[in-house]
Amino acid sequence: MSTEEQRDRLLRWVERVAAFCVEEWGLPPITGRILGWLMICDPAEQSAGQIADVIQASRASLTSNMRFLTAIGLVKKVRRPGDRVSYYRIEDDAWQKVIQRKLESLSAFGEIADEGLDIAGGEGHRTERIKAAHDSLTWLQNLAARHPLHR
């Protein structure tokens, strides 16, 4: 496979990651592209300029998205001794953080479902609908507790 074919293949994969991030998490495509690129790039640490060039993004848009990804702990800013350029890399535990946040948000909804069960009074169709959500969330919490993420 030629270098150009390999690059095209990498960029198609990056676009698949971006599409997933848009569809499943409601993130802007550029955010998904950054994540995808930082997952597959070599070397693992890339400058903002390198990332912008590869994913064909403006520096301004890239900078605001990098700030967001850094703030939520998925991307880490790295400095090299003697180098004035900042580099970025995906955090080693980025996906564990994503999953943990999802579990925490589902747990918070479980508390809301508990309150709904109390309000609904324990019988009838509305109780059944709330109980279905509650039971599913309880099952997921129990599954996660039995099988914690480890790297």
C-alpha positions as CSV (number, residue, x, y, z in Angstrom):
1,M,0.0,0.0,0.0
2,S,1.4,3.4,-1.0
3,T,1.9,6.2,1.6
4,E,-0.9,8.1,0.0
5,E,-3.3,5.1,0.2
6,Q,-2.3,4.6,3.8
7,R,-3.0,8.2,4.6
8,D,-6.4,8.1,2.9
9,R,-7.2,5.0,4.9
10,L,-6.3,6.8,8.2
11,L,-8.3,9.8,7.3
12,R,-11.4,7.7,6.4
13,W,-11.1,6.1,9.8
14,V,-10.8,9.5,11.5
15,E,-14.0,10.5,9.7
16,R,-15.7,7.4,11.0
17,V,-14.7,8.4,14.5
18,A,-16.0,12.0,13.9
19,A,-19.3,10.7,12.6
20,F,-19.7,8.5,15.7
21,C,-18.9,11.5,18.0
22,V,-21.5,13.6,16.1
23,E,-24.3,10.9,16.1
24,E,-23.8,9.4,19.5
25,W,-22.5,12.3,21.6
26,G,-23.6,15.4,19.8
27,L,-20.1,16.7,19.4
28,P,-19.0,18.9,16.5
29,P,-17.3,17.0,13.7
30,I,-14.0,18.8,14.3
31,T,-13.9,17.5,17.9
32,G,-14.4,13.9,16.7
33,R,-11.7,14.4,14.0
34,I,-9.3,15.6,16.7
35,L,-10.0,12.6,18.9
36,G,-9.8,10.2,15.9
37,W,-6.5,11.7,14.8
38,L,-4.9,11.7,18.2
39,M,-5.9,8.0,18.6
40,I,-4.2,6.9,15.4
41,C,-1.4,9.4,14.7
42,D,2.3,8.6,14.9
43,P,4.0,10.1,16.8
44,A,1.3,10.2,19.5
45,E,2.1,13.8,20.3
46,Q,1.1,16.4,17.7
47,S,1.2,20.1,17.5
48,A,-1.9,22.2,16.9
49,G,-0.5,23.0,13.4
50,Q,0.0,19.4,12.6
51,I,-3.5,18.4,13.7
52,A,-5.0,21.4,11.8
53,D,-3.2,20.5,8.6
54,V,-4.3,16.8,8.8
55,I,-7.9,17.3,9.6
56,Q,-8.1,20.5,7.5
57,A,-9.4,22.7,10.3
58,S,-8.8,26.4,10.9
59,R,-6.4,27.1,13.8
60,A,-9.1,29.2,15.6
61,S,-11.6,26.3,15.5
62,L,-8.9,23.8,16.5
63,T,-7.8,25.9,19.4
64,S,-11.2,26.2,21.0
65,N,-11.8,22.4,20.5
66,M,-8.4,21.6,22.0
67,R,-9.3,23.8,25.0
68,F,-12.5,21.8,25.4
69,L,-10.9,18.4,25.1
70,T,-8.1,19.4,27.5
71,A,-10.6,20.8,30.0
72,I,-12.7,17.6,30.1
73,G,-9.5,15.5,30.5
74,L,-9.5,13.6,27.2
75,V,-6.5,15.3,25.7
76,K,-3.3,16.4,27.4
77,K,-1.1,19.3,26.5
78,V,2.6,18.4,26.5
79,R,5.7,20.6,26.5
80,R,9.0,19.4,25.4
81,P,12.2,20.8,27.0
82,G,13.7,23.5,24.7
83,D,10.7,23.5,22.4
84,R,8.3,26.5,22.4
85,V,5.6,24.5,20.6
86,S,2.8,22.8,22.6
87,Y,1.9,19.3,21.7
88,Y,-1.2,17.3,22.4
89,R,-1.9,13.7,23.0
90,I,-4.9,11.7,23.9
91,E,-4.9,10.9,27.7
92,D,-4.0,7.3,28.5
93,D,-7.2,6.9,30.4
94,A,-9.4,9.0,28.0
95,W,-11.9,6.2,27.2
96,Q,-12.1,5.1,30.8
97,K,-13.1,8.7,31.7
98,V,-15.7,8.7,28.9
99,I,-17.3,5.5,30.2
100,Q,-17.1,6.6,33.8
101,R,-18.9,9.9,33.0
102,K,-21.6,8.0,31.1
103,L,-22.1,5.6,34.0
104,E,-22.3,8.6,36.5
105,S,-24.9,10.3,34.3
106,L,-27.0,7.2,34.1
107,S,-26.7,6.8,37.9
108,A,-28.0,10.3,38.3
109,F,-30.9,9.5,36.1
110,G,-31.5,6.4,38.2
111,E,-32.0,8.7,41.2
112,I,-34.6,10.6,39.1
113,A,-36.3,7.4,38.2
114,D,-36.4,6.4,41.9
115,E,-38.2,9.7,42.7
116,G,-40.6,9.1,39.7
117,L,-41.5,5.7,41.2
118,D,-42.3,7.3,44.5
119,I,-44.4,10.0,42.8
120,A,-46.3,7.5,40.5
121,G,-47.4,5.5,43.5
122,G,-46.1,2.1,42.6
123,E,-48.9,0.8,40.3
124,G,-50.2,1.5,36.8
125,H,-48.7,2.1,33.3
126,R,-46.7,5.1,34.3
127,T,-45.0,3.2,37.1
128,E,-44.2,0.3,34.6
129,R,-42.5,2.8,32.2
130,I,-40.5,4.3,35.0
131,K,-39.7,0.9,36.5
132,A,-38.4,-0.3,33.1
133,A,-35.9,2.6,33.0
134,H,-35.0,2.1,36.6
135,D,-34.4,-1.7,36.2
136,S,-32.2,-1.2,33.1
137,L,-30.1,1.4,34.9
138,T,-29.8,-0.8,38.0
139,W,-28.7,-3.7,35.8
140,L,-26.0,-1.6,34.1
141,Q,-24.7,-0.2,37.4
142,N,-24.5,-3.8,38.8
143,L,-22.7,-5.0,35.6
144,A,-20.2,-2.1,35.9
145,A,-19.6,-2.8,39.6
146,R,-18.9,-6.5,38.8
147,H,-16.6,-5.7,35.9
148,P,-14.7,-2.5,36.7
149,L,-12.5,-1.0,33.9
150,H,-8.8,-1.7,34.2
151,R,-6.0,-0.9,31.9
